[in-house]
Amino acid sequence: MKTVVIASSKDSGYAPILHYIARMCRQKGRDVVNITDGENSGACKADVIIACGEDTAKLAKWNITGTPDTKYVLISPCSKDIEAIHSINGKGDNIMVIHGLFEDGADTNAIREICDANKILLYLTDADKWQETEDYKSTQLNVMTQVSHIDSFIDEGYAKPCQAFNPYLPSWEYVPDGEPYVFGDRVYIYGSHDKYNGDVFCLGNFVCWSAPVDDCANWRYEGVIYDKLDEPLNPKGEGMLYAPDVTVGPDGRYYLYYVCSHIGNVSVAVSDTPAGRYKFYGHVHYEDGTLLGDAPTDEPQFDPGVLTEGDVTYLYTGFCGQEDASRHGAMCTVLGEDMLTVVKAPKIVVPSRIYSKGTSFENHAYFEAASIRKLNGKYIFVYSSEVMHELCYAVADTPEGEFTYGGVVISNCDLGIDDYKQASVASAYGANNHGSIIEIKGQPYVFYHRHTNGTWYSRQVCAEPLEVSGVCDIKQASVSSCGLNNGPLKACGYYSAHIVCNIFYPEGEDTLREDNSCKIPDITKARVVQDGEDSTECEAYIAGFTQGAVIGFKYFDCKNVDKISVYVHGYSHGTMNVHTKWDDKPVGSVEFGADNYWKKVEIPVDIEDGVHAIYFTYEGWGSLLIKGFEFE
């Protein structure tokens, strides 16, 4: 049995958090010792020491020390206290830090540097989520995700990376339009910021998350990096911040390009570090001061993608309605060394739908979501095509083209994939898409987004490994639950239902229009939802699971699996089926009845060892909630 020492002062403002952590530890069979103001500190041997805020600095004074193998969980410490603990412990991977992001970011940056240098596990969270509240249930929700990290750290430790899922950020985070970059030894993701139950796109401010390149399961919240009120042309904050991109300028600083809704110009912010905070820098303009987008021959600017080589920055923009003849396609504008001044006027590099007839882009013409990358010496232009649900790519020898159509990189409804269904069958509700391509430790990935909550406005980032042959022949990737894991998940233990990758109705429910473009997701059908309001840190689940629906999770490395348990909720009675192929006979079934509480339904299964998808179907009456499932 592990002994967990929780050290605090009598007047600690972290009492509700520590109480919740203590309860979690006791539920897991750990021996919890509470030491207040150092009383009886020498009476126990600690496997884990937990302290908050200023109490972290008092551990030595209270004579609370561990062995070289003792793990430390430090909540909201200052940088010097982390250094002090590390000097005692000497093992960075035995220390976990949970820190609030405050307006004064100096110490936050110091903490980042200390933790990164010593491989200390660091989680960052909004400062206001650590404030004491009289509402105990609210406190539980605010710390739930961090407590789950503490639980994993106590059992697993930083030396054993967790598995990565799709979506790869927490289930309560909604960052679509993802532009990933590797800066140093971390992957950074920049994007728009949707809200749960939002009624339009991009209601939030820009935030950033990052993860170590060798552990893409441990994503760290870097905080708000840019506020919509920072845009001078948006003084009332009525405009939304749309899909940004980031590039490193000739001066080594990080430049963030974006467009604010209802403003057809490109804005630029700058920061000394990839995680910000970014400050407004200027608007892209011609030499005479006219803003790009305002000149008589300009088209409105949208969805900037940027690439800097030497002193030159290439800016790609454009939004093209399907039948809008005034929009000609994706544009490339060349900027000078100051990152703002146009030195070459916009040039069309990929045509819109109307102007694609007879070209290699016909049926896959440019719609939106410009992104530019370099792969194997070629320039890869990634974009959302006229049917919206797919990301396509074009290839050129130079940044300004000429680009030729390459193919589909991914469809967020898996249209075109035929290894587990017919290519013409959509296995999720297709809707708009935006993302890019990046190499992480030599493996290329495509980043994209999916739609949750039965709407267009609560989008979440996902990623899949890519197969690239020749110089840059990219095979279309299939959506999965394991993405950045770069391999199947382990078929053991519990998995949350929110990592579902396929939700569809094989009979009678069309998810696309006749031209293979998107239909609005349906809030009456099976979908991923969450409790609480936006940013409430709680586990999402599937709602609206009824007869006729298929929900799928891909893929799992199955060994000696003889039972799968499903956690269900809702008035219903029928049979739950488990499949390894959605259109084949079940590998296990059980009849059950459910009620208005969470119930564990155990299903004996006969699954051969090997890598398999797991699908669930239901036959009966009623509508179910699915919280998760467990391999046994």
Order of alpha helices (4+ residues) and beta strands (2+ residues): beta-alpha-beta-beta-beta-alpha-beta-alpha-beta-alpha-beta-beta-beta-beta-beta-beta-beta-beta-beta-beta-beta-beta-beta-beta-beta-beta-beta-beta-beta-beta-beta-beta-beta-beta-beta-beta-beta-beta-beta-beta-beta-beta-beta
